[in-house]
Each structure stands twice: as structure tokens, then as C-alpha cells.
């Protein structure tokens, strides 16, 4: 079946260091979304990418959609303790209407 | 705007018992989703409604799970009978439909523990 994998599963960084999580789909995606889930909380929508090779920025966060529309990445510059949480990508396989969530990357930031 | 409302927040039941969860989506959101999130995993779509019709329920264990959205607004998800492996957080989400859909808004979820 269609799968969306994320690496790494966990990442511990010192405050101020950069962080990147990678999302890989087994099938081509129409678009991809990113969500953040704080510990004990629910997923909160961050951004959606639609075009091949698209890059979007939100302050210290940079999102990229791969040229083949099968992978994506989220990069955080100079992490802060408020960045703690699990980051999920959710891809919509081409020709479908539902999103498949990735396995998530859990980020811990050490002060 | 008000968010997606879910109740109860927590529920503990014994295996083989039944349980129901309730969700009220954001006003005007035609699409409603129920997700199951097992600890340490990403949310898994159980069922998707468009107004009061089912769009996708391919991952809903229909022998024990049922869901309805009779008037195209709020929805209930039921499990009967519950199994130990049903312990998870059940998240409801809603979104605008079609091309206007950009991101889903999730409720706070119901944490179910089956003992």
C-alpha cells in the first residue's frame, strides 16, 4: 500500500542548532502538508506545498517539495525550545483525495 | 472562529464494552474526518465524510467501528465491542471542500484506554 516515511524518527538538538526532517513517499503526490504536534496536543497545520520543486518559508522554517513530488523536507534554523514537538508530513497520492500521514519526527531541543 | 469540538477528552473502558465519541466541526466545513492515532505513530484516517455522505472508509474496521454524520454537521464514532488494540487517541478534523481545502483543523481528541 501507499506509505509515507519520515527520517529521522527522533532528533535531539542543542538550542540554536539547525534541524531537518525528511519525508519520502512510495508514490507520487499531488501535494503535501506539514503539521506540528506538541506533546499531549493535536496536529496543527503549518503549510501546504503543491508545485514540483516548491520552496516556502515561514520565519525560521523552510519547506521544500521535491522535483519528482515524492519527497519533502522541513528545515528549522536556529531551533528554540518552542520548536519541541513531533513534525508530521501528510501526502496526498496523485489521483486520490485523502492524505496519508508520515511516521513523524520527534524533536527535542535542549536549552 | 470556534475550533473543532470533541468529547469526551478521556475514556477508560473494559474490553468488549462499547464507547462513542462526538465531534462538532468548524461551522461551514463540509468535510469531516475521524483519525486514529496510536502512541508514537502518525494519525491514520478511519473515515471521511463530505457533508453527510461517506467519501472514504477503507481503513475503518467495520466489524466493530461505525460512524455517522446524519445532518451533515456533527458526527459520532462508535466502537462495539472494544479491543485492547483500540487504545489510542481519536482525532476529529474538518476542512473546507475541494480546491479551498488547505490544511485540516483538528480537535483536541479523545484519549481511549481499553483495559
HADDOCK unambig.tbl for C-alpha pairs under 7 A between the chains (distance, minus, plus):
assign (segid A and resid 41 and name CA) (segid B and resid 108 and name CA) 6.64 0.50 0.50
assign (segid A and resid 42 and name CA) (segid B and resid 106 and name CA) 6.48 0.50 0.50
assign (segid A and resid 42 and name CA) (segid B and resid 107 and name CA) 6.85 0.50 0.50
assign (segid A and resid 42 and name CA) (segid B and resid 108 and name CA) 5.53 0.50 0.50
assign (segid A and resid 43 and name CA) (segid B and resid 106 and name CA) 6.38 0.50 0.50
assign (segid A and resid 44 and name CA) (segid B and resid 105 and name CA) 6.92 0.50 0.50
assign (segid A and resid 44 and name CA) (segid B and resid 106 and name CA) 6.96 0.50 0.50
assign (segid A and resid 45 and name CA) (segid B and resid 103 and name CA) 5.67 0.50 0.50
assign (segid A and resid 45 and name CA) (segid B and resid 104 and name CA) 6.54 0.50 0.50
assign (segid A and resid 45 and name CA) (segid B and resid 105 and name CA) 6.97 0.50 0.50
assign (segid A and resid 48 and name CA) (segid B and resid 102 and name CA) 6.75 0.50 0.50
assign (segid A and resid 101 and name CA) (segid B and resid 42 and name CA) 5.70 0.50 0.50
assign (segid A and resid 101 and name CA) (segid B and resid 43 and name CA) 6.13 0.50 0.50
assign (segid A and resid 101 and name CA) (segid B and resid 44 and name CA) 6.87 0.50 0.50
assign (segid A and resid 102 and name CA) (segid B and resid 42 and name CA) 5.97 0.50 0.50
assign (segid A and resid 103 and name CA) (segid B and resid 41 and name CA) 5.71 0.50 0.50
assign (segid A and resid 103 and name CA) (segid B and resid 42 and name CA) 5.13 0.50 0.50
assign (segid A and resid 104 and name CA) (segid B and resid 41 and name CA) 6.98 0.50 0.50
assign (segid A and resid 104 and name CA) (segid B and resid 42 and name CA) 6.14 0.50 0.50
